[in-house]
Amino acid sequence: MFVFKAAVVGAGTMGGQIAQTIAAAGIPVVLKDIDDALVQAGLEEAANVTRGQVGKLAEKGRITAEQAEAQIEEILGRIHGTTSYERFGEVDFVVEAVPERMEIKQAVFAELDAATPGHAILASNTSSLSITEMGEATLRPENVVGFHYFYPASMMPLVEIVEGEETSAETVTTALTFAQAIRKQPITCAEVPGFVVNRILNAGISEIWREQEQKGLSIKLIDEGVGAAGVVPVGPYYLVNLLGLDTVLHVAEHLVESYGEERFYVPKGMQKLVADGKLGAKTGGDGFYDPQGEPNIAGDNEPDVAELVELLSLKTLIEACLVLEEGVATHRDIDFGMMAGAGLDPRRGLLPPFMKADSEGLDTLLERMEDAQERHGERFTPPTILRRLVAQGRLGQKSGQGFYPYPQPDAEQPAASSSKVEVVKLETRTDGVAIAWLANGQMNSISPQVVEDLGTVWTHVKAADPPVRALVIASSNPFLFCAGADIKAFTTMDESSGADLINGAHALFRELEANGIVTIAAVNGLAFGGGCELAMACDVRIAARSAIFGQPEIKLGIIPGFGGTQRLPRLVGENKALEMNLIGDPILADEAFELGLANRLVDDHELLDAAVQWARKLAGQAPVAVSEIKRVSAAGDLDEGIEAEKRAFAAVLSSADAKEGIAAFLGKRAPRFKGS
């Protein structure tokens, strides 16, 4: 499914901002509401956001004033306001952003079902309501999905893609691809009350609400103390003031109704403020605080900040573990969601729950939870997954494995050099297995140095004594395997050095296939472009449930350059490979496994263990037989195909379209290909 035109129903502040994010990505969008005044308000919100965003570019000197005006006009020209469904006959993706009441949403979905083409995806921006129930109002529940933005939609990067009981895998993939196209960072999750971020965030903050009301604590002192403790971006009451007390109250009440008062809490003070129309920033700043900054909530007692931080942190982790145990989302998506949706940014020292747990030590946390359970009751019962990891000796960073694996590289590195930092690090085990850790920055991109270092590590592994029989290639980045080739590096290389890189990478990947040492790719998160091609050059691919595979080179105006046109058809079949290479859209781990691109699919926190188990098994096979099986299996016309790919890649890379595609990618804009 492809999205050429979108629509947003509900032109409030959120709807206007959602429409703006779509238009800013180059996609025409229809913004609908029930009367002209509401539509105009949504258009004005979109215009204000656009002027602010583009104005910042002009202020920084990235574009001229004239270019800024042209860009603003172009973006706003893609948004069309309406009070009817007349323009909906040609939309491919609709985001509903009406009030959080099921009867309203079902009525809107029934209308959308009648007004849009049968292929159109019908998405809801709900923060907690049932996607399945909304789908029941349509004749296409398989095309109904959650698409939950976070406020403010124009700034917050996260989108939760929520799968209802009838939502098809194709719909989820389309929603994920659309989110990436509009420059949002998606996570996927099952349908449960509160989904991921709101559920976990409310679980932790409920403990503060409970303590404040039971002990008459000062909310101002709570905000000051907890906000400065390095566990949340801002104080909890200040945050709710920004988000809107009515919005947060609706979620809190829904969670209490769904999970009970023991796990969640609805503050009576917030209920009264909402009843009085004091909603926070949206009502002139009058909410938990009045417009002068003084508390509207009774309580003068000084809080024990350390105790509040402990309760908040423990309950946040407990709920995150429950979300994981229930199979709602992977631990990678949970942490990523809390980073992108709740502001827990490691660059600011704010760690999401599982990363924080690994840092502090899972055994220590288990003891703290047991203590909290004795003092505060069953809501602090340690989760099964935590007990299991501790029993396994997986204690976090200090043991090399917790919720995430942590590289334990050899003291002496074969790729070490006084002039550079190794971007591939070797960890040698004692069971005939070694691990090559990719460690090239935030995107783990395939750069000339990665190819060089991986080649050096491979040479060292081949000569190892005692011999290495199996090599796992894993990522030191907890959120992705490899996002592709280093595009910036390509733009700075001349024809000769570019050819050297392509030839060197192909020679290395070809040897990984033909040599007697077995190679296993442990794929977590994104494996795009060169990352996908590296995984395909390995003998076995073990994929985490959060893994996403793709060959997006076509979107840059180029073609796969590291064997993607040759190895992909051998794994998934010619038809599917042609589709993936021509379209460039990703596929999720489930589909990758069904197609044969992934050999096995495992829970994210079990990925490295599974890959090492495969390595140990294969390392114990007869070396001569393994070598011959690999040699014969790699025979055929693959070399001829790769030579053809290399020639085609060089020809395409020098084209005007390729230069435009790469420039557009680096400039974060849509490319304008001319066929030259």
C-alpha positions in Angstrom: 0.0 0.0 0.0 1.3 3.4 -1.0 0.3 6.8 0.4 0.1 9.6 -2.2 -2.6 11.7 -0.4 -3.7 11.7 3.2 -6.4 13.2 5.3 -6.9 14.3 9.0 -10.3 14.4 10.6 -10.5 16.8 13.5 -8.9 20.2 13.1 -8.0 21.0 16.7 -4.5 21.9 17.8 -3.4 18.3 17.4 -5.2 17.8 14.1 -3.7 20.9 12.7 -0.2 19.9 13.7 -0.7 16.4 12.4 -1.7 17.8 9.0 1.4 20.0 9.0 3.7 17.1 9.6 2.3 15.3 6.6 2.4 18.3 4.3 5.9 19.2 5.4 7.0 15.7 4.1 5.6 16.6 0.7 2.3 14.7 0.9 -1.0 16.5 0.1 -3.4 16.4 3.0 -7.1 17.2 3.5 -8.0 18.7 6.9 -11.6 18.2 7.9 -13.9 19.3 10.7 -17.6 20.0 11.3 -17.6 23.7 10.6 -15.6 26.4 8.9 -14.3 28.0 12.2 -12.8 24.8 13.4 -11.2 24.1 10.0 -9.8 27.6 9.9 -8.3 27.2 13.4 -6.6 24.0 12.3 -5.2 25.7 9.2 -3.9 28.5 11.3 -2.2 26.1 13.7 -0.5 24.4 10.7 0.6 27.8 9.4 2.0 28.9 12.7 4.0 25.7 13.1 5.3 25.9 9.5 6.4 29.5 9.9 8.1 28.7 13.1 10.0 25.7 11.7 11.0 27.3 8.4 11.8 30.6 10.2 14.4 28.8 12.3 16.1 27.6 9.2 16.3 31.1 7.9 17.6 32.4 11.3 20.4 29.9 11.2 21.3 31.0 7.6 20.5 27.6 6.1 18.0 29.3 3.7 17.3 32.8 2.5 14.3 34.8 3.5 13.0 34.4 -0.1 13.5 30.6 0.1 11.7 30.6 3.4 8.6 32.3 2.1 8.6 29.9 -0.9 8.9 26.9 1.3 6.1 28.1 3.7 3.9 28.7 0.7 4.7 25.2 -0.7 4.0 23.4 2.5 0.7 25.2 3.3 -0.4 24.8 -0.3 -0.5 21.0 0.3 -3.1 21.4 3.1 -6.8 21.8 2.0 -9.5 22.5 4.6 -13.0 21.2 4.2 -16.2 20.6 6.2 -17.3 17.7 4.0 -15.9 14.3 2.7 -15.9 15.5 -0.9 -12.1 15.3 -1.2 -11.8 11.9 0.5 -12.4 9.8 -2.5 -8.7 9.8 -3.4 -7.0 9.6 -0.1 -4.8 6.6 0.9 -4.3 7.2 4.6 -6.6 9.0 7.1 -5.7 10.0 10.7 -8.7 10.6 13.0 -8.0 13.1 15.7 -11.5 13.8 17.2 -12.4 13.9 20.9 -11.5 10.7 23.0 -15.0 9.3 23.2 -15.7 5.9 21.6 -19.1 6.8 20.2 -17.7 9.8 18.4 -14.8 7.8 17.0 -17.0 5.0 15.8 -19.3 7.4 14.1 -16.3 9.0 12.3 -15.0 5.6 11.3 -18.3 4.6 9.8 -18.4 7.8 7.8 -14.7 7.3 6.6 -15.5 3.7 5.6 -18.2 5.0 3.2 -16.2 8.1 2.0 -12.7 6.6 1.2 -11.4 4.1 -1.3 -11.5 0.5 -0.2 -7.7 0.3 0.0 -7.4 3.4 2.3 -5.9 2.9 5.8 -8.1 4.3 8.6 -5.9 5.3 11.5 -6.8 6.7 14.9 -4.7 9.2 17.0 -6.3 7.8 20.2 -4.1 7.7 23.2 -5.7 4.7 24.8 -9.0 3.6 23.3 -9.6 0.3 21.5 -8.6 0.1 17.9 -10.6 -3.1 17.5 -13.8 -1.4 18.6 -13.3 1.4 16.1 -12.7 -1.2 13.4 -16.0 -2.8 14.2 -17.7 0.3 12.8 -16.3 -0.4 9.4 -16.4 -3.1 6.7 -12.6 -3.2 6.7 -11.3 -3.7 10.2 -8.1 -5.2 8.7 -7.3 -1.6 7.5 -7.9 0.1 10.8 -4.8 0.9 13.0 -3.7 3.1 15.8 -1.4 6.0 14.8 -0.8 7.8 18.1 1.1 11.0 17.9 2.5 12.7 21.1 1.8 16.3 22.0 3.0 18.6 20.5 2.8 16.6 17.3 4.9 19.1 15.3 7.9 18.5 17.7 7.6 15.1 19.3 9.2 12.4 17.1 7.3 9.3 18.4 4.3 7.6 16.8 2.9 4.5 18.4 1.5 2.2 15.7 -1.2 0.1 17.4 -2.4 -3.2 16.0 -6.0 -4.1 16.7 -7.3 -7.7 16.8 -8.2 -7.5 13.1 -5.4 -5.2 11.8 -3.5 -6.9 9.0 0.3 -7.2 8.8 0.3 -5.2 5.6 -1.6 -2.3 7.3 1.0 -2.2 10.1 3.8 -2.2 7.6 2.1 0.6 5.6 1.6 2.7 8.8 5.3 2.2 9.7 6.5 3.2 6.3 4.2 6.2 6.3 5.5 7.3 9.7 9.0 7.1 8.4 8.0 9.0 5.3 6.7 11.9 7.4 10.0 11.8 9.4 8.5 10.3 12.6 10.1 7.6 14.7 7.6 4.7 15.0 7.2 1.8 17.4 4.7 -1.0 17.0 2.6 -2.5 19.8 -0.4 -4.6 20.5 -3.7 -3.1 21.6 -3.9 -2.7 25.4 -5.3 0.2 27.5 -2.7 2.9 27.5 -0.6 1.2 24.8 3.1 1.6 25.8 4.3 5.1 26.7 1.1 6.4 28.5 0.7 3.2 30.4 4.3 3.1 31.7 4.5 6.8 32.3 1.2 6.8 34.2 2.3 3.8 36.3 5.3 5.7 37.6 3.6 9.1 38.1 0.7 7.4 39.9 3.0 6.8 42.8 3.8 10.5 43.1 0.1 11.4 42.8 -0.7 8.9 45.5 2.0 10.1 47.9 1.1 13.8 47.4 -2.6 13.3 48.2 -2.1 10.9 51.1 0.6 13.0 52.8 -0.4 16.6 51.7 2.9 17.2 50.0 3.7 20.5 48.2 3.5 20.0 44.4 5.9 22.8 43.8 8.6 21.1 46.0 7.8 17.8 44.3 8.3 19.4 40.8 11.6 21.1 41.9 13.0 18.0 43.6 12.0 15.2 41.2 12.7 17.5 38.2 16.2 18.0 39.4 16.8 14.3 40.2 17.8 13.2 36.7 15.0 10.7 36.2 12.4 12.7 34.2 12.8 15.7 31.9 10.6 18.0 34.0 8.6 17.9 37.2 5.5 15.7 37.0 2.9 18.4 37.7 4.6 20.9 35.4 4.5 18.2 32.6 0.8 17.5 33.1 0.2 21.3 33.0 1.8 21.3 29.5 0.0 18.3 28.2 -3.4 19.3 29.4 -5.1 18.0 32.6 -8.2 16.8 30.8 -6.1 14.7 28.4 -4.0 13.1 31.2 -7.1 12.6 33.4 -8.9 10.7 30.7 -5.9 8.3 30.3 -5.5 8.0 34.1 -9.2 7.1 34.6 -9.1 4.6 31.7 -6.1 2.9 33.2 -7.6 2.6 36.6 -10.8 1.2 35.1 -8.7 -1.3 33.1 -6.1 -2.3 35.6 -7.4 -1.4 39.0 -6.6 1.2 41.7 -3.8 -0.8 43.1 -1.6 -0.3 40.0 -2.8 3.1 38.9 -4.2 6.2 40.6 -6.5 9.0 39.7 -5.7 12.2 41.7 -8.8 13.7 43.2 -7.2 17.2 42.9 -6.8 16.8 39.2 -10.5 15.7 38.8 -11.6 18.9 40.6 -9.4 21.1 38.5 -10.7 19.6 35.3 -14.3 20.0 36.5 -13.5 23.7 37.2 -12.2 24.1 33.7 -8.5 24.5 34.8 -6.7 22.4 32.2 -3.2 23.9 32.2 -1.4 25.5 29.3 -4.5 25.2 27.0 -6.5 27.4 29.5 -3.9 30.2 29.8 -1.7 28.3 32.2 -4.3 27.8 34.9 -4.1 24.1 36.0 -2.0 22.6 38.7 -0.5 26.1 38.9 -2.3 29.4 38.5 -1.1 31.8 35.8 1.3 33.4 38.4 2.9 30.0 39.0 1.4 29.3 42.4 -0.1 25.8 43.2 -3.8 25.2 42.8 -3.5 22.0 44.8 -3.5 21.9 48.5 -0.4 20.6 50.3 2.5 22.3 52.1 4.4 19.4 53.5 8.0 18.8 52.3 8.4 15.7 50.2 11.0 13.0 50.7 12.4 13.4 47.2 14.6 10.4 47.3 11.7 8.2 48.3 9.5 9.7 45.5 12.2 9.1 42.9 12.6 5.5 44.1 8.9 4.8 43.9 8.7 6.5 40.5 11.7 4.6 39.1 10.7 1.1 40.4 7.1 1.4 39.3 8.1 2.6 35.9 10.4 -0.5 35.4 7.7 -2.9 36.8 5.1 -1.7 34.3 7.6 -1.8 31.5 8.4 -5.4 32.4 4.7 -6.2 32.4 4.3 -4.7 29.0 7.2 -6.8 27.8 5.9 -10.0 29.5 2.4 -9.6 27.9 4.0 -9.3 24.4 2.6 -5.8 23.9 5.9 -4.5 22.6 9.6 -5.5 22.5 12.0 -4.1 25.1 13.7 -2.2 22.3 10.4 -0.5 21.3 9.5 0.2 24.9 12.8 1.9 25.7 12.7 3.8 22.4 9.2 4.9 23.0 10.1 6.2 26.4 13.0 8.1 24.9 11.1 9.6 21.9 7.7 10.0 23.6 8.6 10.7 27.3 11.8 12.6 26.8 14.1 10.1 28.5 17.1 11.0 26.4 20.4 9.3 27.3 22.3 12.3 25.9 20.9 14.3 28.8 21.6 11.5 31.3 17.9 10.4 31.3 17.8 6.6 30.7 14.7 4.7 29.6 13.6 1.9 32.0 15.5 -1.1 30.6 18.7 0.7 29.9 18.5 2.3 33.3 17.9 -1.1 34.9 21.0 -2.6 33.2 23.1 0.4 34.3 22.0 0.0 38.0 22.2 -3.8 38.1 19.2 -6.1 37.9 20.1 -7.9 41.1 20.2 -4.6 43.0 16.8 -3.6 41.5 15.3 -6.9 42.5 16.3 -6.4 46.1 14.9 -2.8 46.0 11.6 -4.0 44.6 11.3 -6.7 47.3 11.9 -4.1 49.9 9.3 -1.8 48.3 6.8 -4.7 48.2 7.2 -5.2 51.9 6.6 -1.5 52.6 3.9 -0.6 49.9 2.2 -3.8 48.9 1.7 -6.1 45.9 1.9 -3.4 43.3 5.7 -3.6 43.8 5.9 -7.3 43.2 9.0 -8.0 41.1 8.1 -9.1 37.6 8.9 -12.7 36.4 11.2 -11.5 33.7 13.4 -9.7 36.2 13.6 -12.7 38.5 14.5 -14.9 35.5 17.3 -12.7 34.3 18.8 -12.5 37.7 18.6 -16.2 38.1 20.4 -16.6 34.8 23.2 -14.3 36.0 22.2 -11.6 33.5 22.7 -8.7 35.8 23.2 -5.8 33.3 26.3 -4.0 32.2 28.4 -5.5 34.9 27.9 -9.0 33.7 27.9 -8.2 30.0 24.2 -9.1 29.5 20.9 -7.9 31.0 17.9 -6.7 29.0 20.6 -5.8 26.4 23.9 -7.4 25.5 27.1 -5.4 26.1 30.3 -6.0 24.1 33.2 -7.5 26.0 35.9 -6.9 23.4 39.4 -8.3 23.7 42.0 -6.2 25.3 44.0 -6.2 22.1 42.1 -5.4 19.0 43.3 -6.6 15.5 41.9 -3.4 14.0 43.5 -1.1 16.6 45.5 1.9 15.2 47.0 4.9 16.8 45.3 7.1 14.1 41.7 5.9 14.5 39.1 4.3 16.7 38.1 0.8 15.7 34.5 0.6 14.4 34.5 -3.2 14.5 35.5 -4.8 17.7 36.4 -8.4 18.3 35.3 -10.5 21.3 36.9 -14.0 21.3 35.2 -16.7 23.4 36.6 -20.1 24.5 34.2 -22.3 22.6 35.3 -21.8 19.0 33.0 -18.8 18.7 33.9 -15.1 18.3 31.7 -12.0 18.0 32.4 -9.0 15.7 30.7 -6.0 17.2 29.7 -3.2 14.7 30.4 0.1 16.5 30.2 2.9 14.0 28.2 5.6 15.8 24.5 6.3 16.0 23.5 4.7 12.7 26.2 2.0 12.6 26.6 2.8 8.9 28.8 0.8 6.5 31.7 3.2 5.9 35.1 2.6 4.3 36.6 2.1 7.7 33.9 -0.4 8.7 34.8 -2.5 5.6 38.5 -2.1 6.4 38.1 -3.0 10.1 35.7 -5.9 9.4 38.2 -7.2 6.9 41.0 -7.0 9.4 39.0 -8.7 12.1 38.0 -11.4 9.5 41.7 -12.0 8.7 42.5 -12.3 12.4 39.7 -14.7 12.9 40.8 -17.0 10.1 44.3 -17.2 11.6 43.2 -17.6 15.2 44.8 -20.3 17.4 42.8 -22.1 18.8 40.7 -21.9 15.6 37.5 -19.9 15.5 34.7 -22.0 13.8 31.8 -19.6 13.9 31.6 -15.7 13.9 28.6 -13.8 15.1 28.2 -10.3 13.6 26.3 -8.1 16.1 25.6 -4.5 16.8 26.9 -2.6 19.8 24.0 -0.1 19.2 21.0 -1.4 21.2 18.4 0.0 18.8 19.6 -1.0 15.3 21.9 -3.4 13.4 23.0 -1.1 10.6 21.1 1.7 8.9 22.9 1.3 5.6 25.9 2.6 3.7 27.5 5.9 4.9 26.0 8.2 2.2 28.2 11.2 3.2 31.3 9.0 2.7 30.2 8.2 -0.8 29.7 11.8 -1.7 33.4 12.6 -0.7 34.9 9.8 -2.7 36.3 10.0 -6.2 35.6 7.3 -8.8 38.7 5.3 -8.0 38.3 5.2 -4.2 34.5 4.5 -4.6 35.4 1.5 -6.8 37.9 0.3 -4.3 35.2 0.4 -1.6 32.7 -1.5 -3.7 35.3 -4.1 -4.8 36.6 -4.5 -1.2 33.2 -4.9 0.3 32.2 -7.4 -2.3 35.4 -9.4 -1.9 34.9 -9.5 1.9 31.2 -10.4 1.7 32.0 -13.1 -0.9 34.6 -14.6 1.4 32.2 -14.7 4.4 30.0 -16.9 2.2 32.6 -19.3 0.9 35.0 -19.7 3.8 34.7 -22.6 6.2 34.0 -20.4 9.2 30.3 -20.1 9.7 28.9 -16.6 10.0 25.7 -15.6 11.9 24.1 -12.1 11.8 22.3 -11.1 15.0 19.9 -8.5 13.6 18.4 -6.1 16.1 16.3 -3.2 14.8 17.0 -1.7 11.4 19.0 -3.6 8.8 18.7 -1.3 5.8 20.7 -1.1 2.6 24.3 -2.1 3.2 23.3 -3.5 6.7 20.8 -5.8 5.1 23.3 -6.8 2.5 25.9 -7.6 5.2 23.3 -9.8 7.0 22.5 -11.6 3.7 26.2 -12.4 3.1 26.2 -14.3 6.4 25.2 -18.0 6.5 22.5 -17.5 9.1 20.4 -14.5 10.2 18.8 -14.5 13.6 16.3 -11.7 13.9 14.9 -9.9 16.9 11.2 -9.3 16.8 11.9 -5.6 16.4 14.1 -6.2 13.4 13.2 -4.4 10.2 14.8 -5.3 6.8 14.9 -3.2 3.7 16.7 -2.1 0.5 15.8 1.6 0.3 18.5 2.6 -2.2 16.0 3.3 -5.0 14.6 6.2 -2.9 18.0 7.9 -3.3 18.1 7.3 -7.0 20.7 4.6 -6.8 20.7 0.7 -6.6 21.9 -1.8 -4.0 25.7 -1.8 -4.2 26.8 -4.6 -1.9 25.1 -7.6 -3.5 21.4 -6.7 -2.8 20.3 -7.5 -6.3 21.9 -10.9 -6.2 21.6 -12.4 -2.7 18.1 -11.1 -2.0 16.4 -13.1 -4.9 18.3 -16.3 -3.7 16.7 -15.9 -0.2 13.2 -14.5 -0.8 12.6 -15.4 -4.5 13.0 -13.3 -7.6 9.5 -11.7 -7.4 9.7 -10.5 -3.9 13.3 -9.4 -4.2 12.4 -7.3 -7.3 9.5 -5.7 -5.4 11.7 -4.8 -2.4 14.5 -3.4 -4.6 12.1 -1.4 -6.8 9.9 -0.1 -4.0 12.4 0.4 -1.3 9.9 0.0 1.6 10.8 -2.1 4.6 9.5 -5.4 5.8 9.0 -6.4 9.4 10.7 -9.3 11.2 7.6 -11.6 10.9 7.5 -11.3 7.1 11.3 -11.6 6.8 11.0 -14.9 8.7 8.1 -16.1 6.5 10.0 -15.2 3.3 13.3 -16.9 4.4 15.3 -13.7 4.8 15.6 -14.6 8.6 16.3 -18.1 9.7 14.8 -17.6 13.2 12.8 -15.0 15.0 13.4 -14.5 18.8 12.5 -12.1 21.6 14.8 -9.1 21.5 16.3 -9.7 24.9 17.2 -13.3 23.8 18.9 -12.3 20.5 22.5 -12.5 21.4 22.0 -15.7 23.4 20.2 -17.3 20.4 22.9 -16.2 18.0 25.7 -17.6 20.2 23.8 -20.9 20.6 23.6 -21.2 16.8 27.3 -20.4 16.6 28.2 -23.0 19.2 26.2 -25.6 17.4 27.7 -24.8 14.0 31.2 -24.5 15.5 30.9 -28.1 16.7 30.1 -29.5 13.3 32.7 -31.3 11.2 35.0 -28.5 9.9 35.8 -30.1 6.5 32.2 -30.9 5.8 31.1 -27.4 6.8 33.7 -25.9 4.5 32.7 -28.0 1.6 28.9 -27.4 2.1 29.5 -23.7 2.2 31.9 -23.8 -0.9 29.5 -25.8 -3.0 26.4 -23.8 -1.8 28.1 -20.6 -2.8 29.0 -21.9 -6.3 27.0 -20.8 -9.4 26.7 -17.6 -11.2 26.7 -15.3 -8.2 30.1 -13.9 -9.1 28.8 -13.0 -12.6 25.7 -11.4 -11.1 27.8 -9.3 -8.7 30.0 -8.1 -11.5 26.9 -7.0 -13.4 25.6 -5.3 -10.2 28.9 -3.5 -9.8 28.8 -2.2 -13.3 25.2 -1.1 -12.9 25.9 0.5 -9.6 28.8 2.6 -10.9 26.7 3.7 -13.9 23.7 4.7 -11.7 25.9 6.4 -9.1 27.2 8.8 -11.6 23.8 9.8 -12.8 22.1 13.2 -12.2 19.2 11.3 -10.5 21.6 9.7 -8.0 23.2 13.1 -7.2 19.8 14.6 -6.6 18.6 11.6 -4.5 21.6 11.7 -2.2 21.4 15.5 -1.9 17.7 15.3 -1.0 18.5 12.6 1.6 21.2 14.7 3.2 19.0 17.8 3.0 16.0 16.0 4.4 13.7 16.8 1.5 11.8 14.9 -1.2 14.0 14.2 -4.3 13.0 15.5 -7.7 14.2 12.9 -10.2 14.4 13.8 -13.9 15.5 10.5 -15.4 19.0 11.6 -16.3 
